[in-house]
């Protein structure tokens, strides 16, 4: 499996890691993790890091789609594997940093790393467009 494909797997695991952290925060803040209807019942009660973890998780799921599409298109187009690997690795680092910065409430830095990750997706599409 290529580095970009491994990166897709890593990206798919990030929202689940954030879900685990979010459950920890629900337990810490609310005293219980109620999975019966937690989005309607517990989510409105979450504040601080717990609420931001949920938002980071939702944002990570959104990023999965674009990144996966970019990796697959680059691969199918025969894009440079070395540059595709670099773009994919930078994307993963940016997305991990994005989650950390989201939870830490560092919105300006979070936006910067979001743009870095988004730029990596555009880079992958660009590599596909210029593949010979």
Secondary structure, 3 states (H helix, E strand, C coil): CCHHHHHHHHHHHHHHHHHHHHHHHHHHHHCCCCCCCHHHHCHHHCCHHHHHHHHHHHHHHHHHHHHHHHHHHHHHHCCCHHHHHHHHHHHHHHHHHHHHHHHCCCHHHHHHHHHHHHHHHHHHHHHHHCCC
